[in-house]
């Protein structure tokens, strides 16, 4: 479903990703973790073309994001973002639109769904994430956890085959974290392909098939969650776990 081959990226002379390779199969849940500044968020943003790369190749949902053939066309990028949904640290909802309108916009503009069809889809997904009663509210009237659940519903409204999560709980109060993780857990249990950058190690132990550990722009470990948590190979991963788990 997602393939990264020898991906490298620089900001000016500063290299932020170095020779990163990973493959995510359909239905897999892969968690990317590591210390701040290790390149996790940059790596996941390259998957849907938000961050260009200078070397390597990326494919997602059958679309070449980077590498040969040459740079993707705007039409390819638009198709990619309907097939690979993304949820960010900040909720990125349109503040001037209601919850319902936030879910309607891309469905009617990009997918060209009828208003009735888009409305049915929006309400079904809002019910799924526990936000049906809030569809006429604006984002400013919602808690952070509620806004993030709306953001997940909006991404799902495009019928993606894979979902990317870039630290979706990092901007939330601790009390609101679980309500978002519960929605993500349900998605994983339903077989959604997911690539998640998160520090929520409990979520990783409960849901992930694999864990990718990054440090200083490189992938240090890529293995099953049991191997990562119980038998980390590198001293860097062992040090990270000792700090974050305690």
C-alpha positions in Angstrom: 0.0 0.0 0.0 2.8 2.4 0.9 6.5 2.1 -0.1 9.4 4.3 0.8 12.8 3.5 -0.9 16.0 5.3 0.2 14.2 8.5 0.9 16.4 11.5 1.7 15.6 15.1 2.2 17.4 18.4 3.0 16.4 21.8 4.1 19.2 23.8 2.6 22.4 22.1 3.8 20.7 20.4 6.7 19.7 16.8 6.0 16.5 15.9 7.8 15.9 12.4 6.3 18.7 10.0 5.4 18.1 6.9 3.3 14.8 5.9 4.8 13.1 2.7 3.5 9.9 1.0 4.7 6.9 -0.9 3.3 3.4 -0.9 4.7 1.1 -3.6 3.5 -2.7 -3.2 3.1 -4.4 -3.5 6.4 -1.2 -3.0 8.5 -1.0 -0.5 11.3 2.5 1.0 11.6 3.5 3.4 14.3 6.5 5.8 13.8 8.1 6.9 17.0 11.3 8.6 18.2 12.6 11.7 19.9 11.6 15.2 18.9 13.4 16.3 15.8 14.1 12.8 14.5 12.2 13.4 11.2 9.0 11.5 12.0 6.5 14.2 10.9 8.6 15.1 7.9 8.7 11.5 6.8 4.9 11.0 7.0 4.3 14.2 5.1 6.4 13.0 2.2 3.9 10.1 1.7 1.1 12.4 0.5 3.3 15.0 -1.2 3.2 17.7 1.4 7.0 17.6 1.7 9.1 17.0 -1.5 12.2 14.8 -1.3 15.5 15.2 -3.1 16.4 11.5 -3.3 14.6 8.2 -3.3 11.1 7.0 -4.3 7.7 6.9 -2.7 4.5 5.1 -3.8 1.2 5.2 -2.1 -2.1 3.5 -3.0 -0.7 2.7 -6.5 0.4 6.3 -7.2 4.0 7.4 -7.7 4.5 10.2 -5.2 8.2 10.8 -5.8 10.9 9.2 -7.9 10.7 7.9 -11.5 8.6 8.6 -13.5 9.1 12.3 -13.1 7.3 14.6 -10.7 3.6 13.9 -10.2 1.0 16.0 -12.0 -1.6 18.0 -10.1 -4.2 15.4 -11.1 -2.2 12.7 -9.6 -1.7 14.7 -6.4 -5.5 15.3 -6.1 -6.2 11.6 -6.6 -3.6 10.6 -4.1 -5.2 12.8 -1.4 -8.6 11.3 -2.0 -7.1 7.8 -1.5 -4.7 8.6 1.3 -6.3 10.6 4.1 -4.3 12.6 6.6 -5.0 13.9 10.1 -2.6 16.5 11.5 -1.5 17.7 15.0 -3.6 20.8 14.6 -7.1 20.0 13.5 -7.0 22.1 10.3 -10.8 22.5 10.2 -12.3 25.5 8.3 -13.2 27.8 11.2 -16.0 29.6 9.2 -17.8 26.4 8.3 -19.9 24.3 10.6 -19.0 20.7 11.3 -21.4 19.5 8.7 -20.1 21.9 6.1 -16.5 20.8 6.8 -17.4 17.3 5.8 -19.5 18.4 2.8 -17.0 20.6 1.0 -14.4 18.1 -0.4 -17.1 15.5 -1.1 -19.1 17.9 -3.3 -16.1 19.8 -4.8 -13.6 17.0 -5.3 -15.6 13.8 -5.5 -18.6 15.5 -7.2 -21.1 13.8 -5.0 -24.6 15.1 -4.9 -25.6 17.1 -1.9 -27.9 14.4 -0.7 -25.3 11.7 -1.0 -22.6 13.8 0.7 -25.0 14.7 3.5 -25.8 11.0 4.2 -22.1 10.2 4.2 -21.3 13.1 6.5 -24.0 12.2 9.0 -23.0 8.5 9.0 -19.4 9.4 9.8 -20.2 12.0 12.4 -22.4 9.3 14.1 -19.4 6.9 13.9 -17.1 9.3 15.7 -19.7 10.4 18.2 -20.2 13.9 16.8 -23.6 13.7 15.2 -25.2 15.9 17.8 -22.7 18.7 17.0 -23.0 18.9 13.3 -24.4 22.5 13.3 -21.6 23.9 15.6 -18.5 25.7 14.4 -15.0 24.4 15.3 -14.5 27.1 18.0 -17.5 25.7 19.9 -15.9 22.3 20.2 -13.2 20.9 22.5 -9.9 19.8 21.0 -10.8 16.2 21.2 -14.1 16.9 19.4 -12.4 18.9 16.7 -9.9 16.0 16.1 -12.7 13.5 15.8 -14.4 15.8 13.2 -11.1 16.0 11.4 -10.9 12.2 11.3 -14.5 12.0 10.0 -13.7 14.5 7.3 -10.7 12.5 6.1 -12.8 9.3 6.0 -15.5 11.1 4.0 -13.3 10.8 1.0 -13.3 6.9 1.3 -9.5 6.6 1.6 -7.7 3.2 1.4 -5.1 4.4 3.9 -4.8 6.9 6.7 -1.9 9.0 7.9 -1.8 10.4 11.4 0.8 13.0 12.3 0.8 13.1 16.2 -3.0 13.5 16.3 -3.2 13.7 20.1 -0.2 16.0 20.8 -2.3 19.2 20.9 -4.9 17.7 23.2 -5.4 17.9 26.9 -4.7 14.5 28.5 -8.4 14.0 29.3 -9.2 14.2 25.6 -6.6 11.9 24.2 -8.5 8.6 24.7 -11.5 9.7 22.8 -9.4 10.2 19.7 -7.3 7.0 20.2 -10.6 5.1 20.6 -11.7 6.2 17.1 -8.2 5.3 15.7 -8.4 1.9 17.4 -11.8 1.2 15.8 -10.3 2.0 12.4 -7.4 -0.3 12.9 -9.7 -3.1 14.0 -11.8 -2.6 10.8 -8.7 -3.2 8.7 -7.8 0.3 7.7 -4.1 0.7 6.6 -2.6 3.2 9.0 0.7 5.0 9.3 0.8 6.9 12.6 3.4 9.2 14.2 2.7 9.2 17.9 4.2 9.2 21.3 1.2 7.2 22.7 3.0 4.0 23.5 0.0 2.3 25.0 -1.8 2.8 21.6 1.2 1.3 19.8 1.3 -1.7 22.1 -2.4 -2.3 21.7 -3.0 -1.7 18.0 0.3 -1.6 16.0 1.5 -4.4 13.8 4.9 -2.9 13.5 6.9 -0.1 15.1 9.4 2.1 13.1 11.8 3.9 15.4 13.6 7.0 14.1 16.5 9.0 15.3 18.4 11.9 13.6 16.6 11.4 10.3 17.2 7.7 10.0 15.2 4.6 10.6 17.0 2.8 13.4 14.6 -0.1 13.9 11.6 -1.5 12.0 10.0 -4.6 13.5 7.0 -6.1 15.2 5.7 -4.2 18.3 6.6 -7.2 20.5 10.2 -7.1 19.3 10.5 -3.4 19.7 9.0 -3.2 23.2 10.5 -6.4 24.6 13.7 -6.8 22.6 14.9 -3.5 21.1 18.1 -4.1 19.1 19.7 -0.7 19.4 21.0 1.1 22.5 19.2 4.3 21.2 15.8 2.6 21.2 16.4 1.1 24.6 17.3 4.5 26.0 14.2 6.1 24.3 11.9 3.4 25.8 13.4 3.7 29.3 12.6 7.4 29.2 9.2 7.4 27.6 7.7 4.4 29.4 8.7 5.7 32.8 
